[in-house]
Amino acid sequence: MAKTDGNGYTILFATIMVVVVGGVLAGLAQGLKPAIKENERFEKQQNILYAMGVNENVEGDGGVNFIPTDKVEAEYDKYIKEAYIIQNGKVTQSDEAFTVDMKKQSKLPKNERKMPLFVGERDGKQFFVVPMYGKGLWDAIWGYVALDKDLVVQGVFFDHKGETPGLGANIKERYFMDDFTGEQIMSDTQYSGITVAKGNNDPKNERKDDNKVDALAGATITGDGVSAMIKSTLKSYVPVIKDFKTKA
Amino acid sequence: MAILSKKDQRLILDPLADDNPITIQVLGICSALAITAQLKASIVMAVSVLFVLGIGNVVISLMRNIIPSKIRIIVQLIVVATLVIVVDQTLKAFAYELSKELSVFVGLIITNCIIMGRFEAFALGNGPYRSFLDGIGNALGYGVILIIVGFFRELLGSGTLLGVKVLGDPIEKTGLYSIGYENNGFMLLSPMALIVVGLIIWVQRSKNPALVEEN
C-alpha cells in the first residue's frame, strides 16, 4: 500500500476525483435541465388547474388526480384567460406572472413583492387563482387558492417540501383540501382568512361561514403554517378581486 | 440451482436473517425511524438503497487498490453523494411524479450508515462481483425490516395499507370501526418504530439463541 500513502498521491487522487465527479454531475445537470424545467412547468399548470376544479378527481375515490401531463398545456391555455402581476397595489397584466419565483418574492419587503394572479374561466364562471408560499414544520409549504368574485373559495391545492409523512404531509391529501371548498374568507365585511382549527366542533365542515376547517391530528405546526400562509397572502388580493368585481 | 456458489449465496442470504444490518448490526436505525410511518415510503426507500448500495459497492470495489487510505472515508462519501444526485436528477427528468413521491428520502440515502459501513467493511477488501452481491444482500436485509415496520405502523396507526383503507372508514364508522376500534396515533410517531424494531429483535433472538450476546 506504500504507493497510495504519500501526500503527493493523495492530493493528486483527490484533485482528479473532484474534477471527474464535478464534470460528470455538471454535464448531467446541464443535459437534464430542459426536461426537468418542462416537468416543473407542467406541474405548476396542473396545480393551478387543480385549484380551480379542472382535474380528473373521481367521486368517492379520495385520490388527487391531475390533468395528465400530455394534455395539461392545452387545458391550461383553454381555462386560464389572463395573468396579472400585482406590485405595491398596482395591477398589471403580464405573461411573466407564471414564471414568478414565489420563494424569492417571499423574501422581499411587502411593497416590492411581485404577486401573481391568474384569472380563469370555467363554465362561464370567473375564477381568481392565487399562488401562496409559506412555512410548515420542517420546510416550505405552498399552494394555490381559487376564489370566485364574491371571495368564496372554489378549490385549493397544497404541497410541501418535507412535512412528516402521515401527519403534516397530509395537507396534500384530498380530504383535507376538499374541506376548503365553499369556505368564506370574509367574516361579515371583515377580512379573516381561513383557519385550520383544532377542536373545531364541526368536523364534517358543514358550516362554511365560520372561516374554519378541521385540523389534521398530529400536525399542529403544519396546520398553523397553512392558516398563516392563507391569511397573509389573500389579504393583499382582497381589494384587487373586489375591484375586478365592480369593473365587471 | 447452482448459479451462485455456497459462499456467494451466504453473501445474499445472511443479511436477510442472522446478520441483518438493522436487527443484528443495529445500523441504519435513523432512516428506519424516519420514514416507516407509511408502507409506500418504506418500499421506495428500500428500492433506492438497493440501487445505491449495489452500484456503490461495485464502484468502491473497483477503486479499492487506488484509493489513498488517508482520505478513503471522504472518497466513499463522494461516491454515495454522486450516485444519489444521479438518481435524483434522472428521476426528476424522466419520472417526475415518482421523484416528488420520494422527495427528501433520496437525499436521506447519503446519511444511511449501512452504505458507508458496507463500503468500509466489505467493498474495500473484496472484488466487484462479490461486493455487488454483498451490497444487494444488505440492502435487501434492510428493506425487509423497513417493510415489516412500515406495514405495522401504517396498519395500526392509520388503518390503511399503501393508502387503501383496509379496516373500514374511521369517520363513517364502517368495518372494524363500527365495533369501537380506534387507530393508534402513537404508531405514527418515530419512537414506535424503535419499539417495533425491538419486537422484531426479540422474536429473532428467541428463535435463534445463538444470536444472544453473552454477558
Interface residues (C-beta under 8 A of the other chain):
Chain A: M1 T4 D5 Y9 T10 F13 A14 M17 V18 V21 V24 L25 L28 A29 L32 A35 I36 N39 F42 E43 G63 T69 K161 G162 T164 P165 G166 L167 P203 K204 A217 G218
Chain B: I35 A37 Q38 A41 N65 I66 I67 P68 S69 K70 I71 I74 V75 I78 T82 I85 V86 Q89 T90 K92 A93 F94 Y96 K100 S103 V104 E154 G157 S158 G163 I171 G185 L188 L189
